Amino acid sequence: MCVSNGMLPAQTRLQEDNKTIFISAACKKKREKADEGKNSFFEEFVRFIEGIKREKNPELWKQIEENNWHTLPSNDYKGLFPKEINAIGAYSNEYIGLIYADGNRMGQRLQERKCRDEYTEFSDRILEGTKSAIFEALATNLKLEHQFPFEILLLGGDDLLLIVPADKAIDVAIDFCDTFRSNLTVHDVSISAGVVITHANYPIHQMINYGEQLLKSAKRKGNETPEKEENYIDFMVIKNPIHHEVFNMRENEMTYWSEERERLQLFQRPYTTENLKDIINKIKRLKYENEGTFPRSRLKQMYQSLFRGKNQAMLDYCLLLSRLDKDTRWIMKDAFFTCCDLFPWQRTDDGLETPFLDIIELYDFIT
């Protein structure tokens, strides 16, 4: 029987990772078709690396050298293709990140073109801006070891779908979005992205489904201020199977009302890329400043406290501060007191919200 689907009769023998496997004729055709797509994306990435000149872009070239991309063979790189999703997860404790991105209000921008030539020129610039942005983000955040540590599933126009190691997913998403906007400054366009972080064995179709929902969430946030073009990113970490739509899950499980009938929202997602960088910086401060003395064991306590009501959460977080050593307490105060006027809450027009659930969720996937 075919090892790929377990139902069709095996008709072809292949060598894979020094093992002999047997697959059906249909699965062989699927693999060949997939390899054609891989070859196209990876070939363009290799050509991008080769096109970077040290003298013209010394900073980018330095990062390319540090991440070993300058050692890529020009032609014989097919052996570097990741054989399966698990191979990408191996870079990050068996976890991967799926990034689903799409330009904001692109249909409207295309309708503004006055003739076919303008339409074609704009479309070509968007495609080139997307490609160069993701290739640069991959080259600067990922390191070449024994294979490509990513898989591009879709790259066309302003659409992007790819898989990277989990601990690099947020960095790649931020850099891609910011570089995309920078590449296309003359057109004043922006882009949104949804990022799903989960185990490499999680069903890929479900990952894509959640990625699409997160992308829509990020786009909705951007549409609240159409006069201001900004990049937005929404994200979710899945460690256990879930069976709810993202919006419903957040509304029913991550939002509730206080005793004073104030709406308490336990998240601040989606973020602009600038605000998300600030969140990442706060996580890094907790993890690495003062020799990393912030006790990770406190994260579960911090998580549970947010569900215990407004006043109890404030009391619990103050007790947490009092039990930290002096230097770590200063880091917490310096990082969060400016953004939380009722620590750990921040007052908004709709009630109270907090960034701490977002921080706790991402904590293990920021390096």
Stockholm file with secondary structure:
# STOCKHOLM 1.0

chainA/1-367         MCVSNGMLPAQTRLQEDNKTIFISAACKKKREKADEGKNSFFEEFVRFIEGIKREKNPELWKQIEENNWHTLPSNDYKGLFPKEINAIGAYSNEYIGLIYADGNRMGQRLQERKCRDEYTEFSDRILEGTKSAIFEALATNLKLEHQFPFEILLLGGDDLLLIVPADKAIDVAIDFCDTFRSNLTVHDVSISAGVVITHANYPIHQMINYGEQLLKSAKRKGNETPEKEENYIDFMVIKNPIHHEVFNMRENEMTYWSEERERLQLFQRPYTTENLKDIINKIKRLKYENEGTFPRSRLKQMYQSLFRGKNQAMLDYCLLLSRLDKDTRWIMKDAFFTCCDLFPWQRTDDGLETPFLDIIELYDFIT
#=GR chainA/1-367 SS CCTTTSSSCCCEEEEETTEEEEECHHHHHHHHHHHHHHHHHHHHHHHHHHHCCTTTCHHHHHHHHHTTGGGCCSSCCGGGSCSSHHHHHGGGTTEEEEEEEEETTHHHHHHTCCSHHHHHHHHHHHHHHHHHHHHHHHHHHCCCSSSCSCEEEEEETTEEEEEEEGGGHHHHHHHHHHHHHHHTGGGTCCEEEEEEEEETTSCHHHHHHHHHHHHHHHHHHHHTSTTSCCCEEEEEEESSCCCSCHHHHHHHHSEEECTTSCEEESCCCSEEHHHHHHHHHHHHHHHHGGGGCSCTTHHHHHHHHTTSCHHHHHHHHHHHHHHSCHHHHHHHHHHHTTTCTBTTBEEETTEEECSHHHHHHHGGGCC
#=GC SS_cons         CCTTTSSSCCCEEEEETTEEEEECHHHHHHHHHHHHHHHHHHHHHHHHHHHCCTTTCHHHHHHHHHTTGGGCCSSCCGGGSCSSHHHHHGGGTTEEEEEEEEETTHHHHHHTCCSHHHHHHHHHHHHHHHHHHHHHHHHHHCCCSSSCSCEEEEEETTEEEEEEEGGGHHHHHHHHHHHHHHHTGGGTCCEEEEEEEEETTSCHHHHHHHHHHHHHHHHHHHHTSTTSCCCEEEEEEESSCCCSCHHHHHHHHSEEECTTSCEEESCCCSEEHHHHHHHHHHHHHHHHGGGGCSCTTHHHHHHHHTTSCHHHHHHHHHHHHHHSCHHHHHHHHHHHTTTCTBTTBEEETTEEECSHHHHHHHGGGCC
//
